[in-house]
């Protein structure tokens, strides 16, 4: 199977099989985003881009709304480890995205 199912990612979160890279923890603090907000995006948001060929694990870019602000989360999934790896979390800018916060500006 190329990539993974969204249900696998969400189950890993429910099972608390989550690895937060140091980089993302620093960025969360800088951006005033809570870890639970990032997880909420994965649990209730939508996949707007798939990166099935990413190494070492396939990943997705997800978008969701938390407290009336859009958030993007990039997360990877290790199938053998049944673990989600949170890569980065940020508030998308209208400088780079259309009003839907999903479509990249050209």
Secondary structure, DSSP 8 states (H G I E B T S, - for coil): --S--HHHHHHHHHTT-EEE-HHHHHHHHHHT--HHHHHHHHHH-EEEEEETT-SSS-EEEEEEEETTEEEEEEEEEETTTTEEEEEEEE---TTTB-TTSSSB--
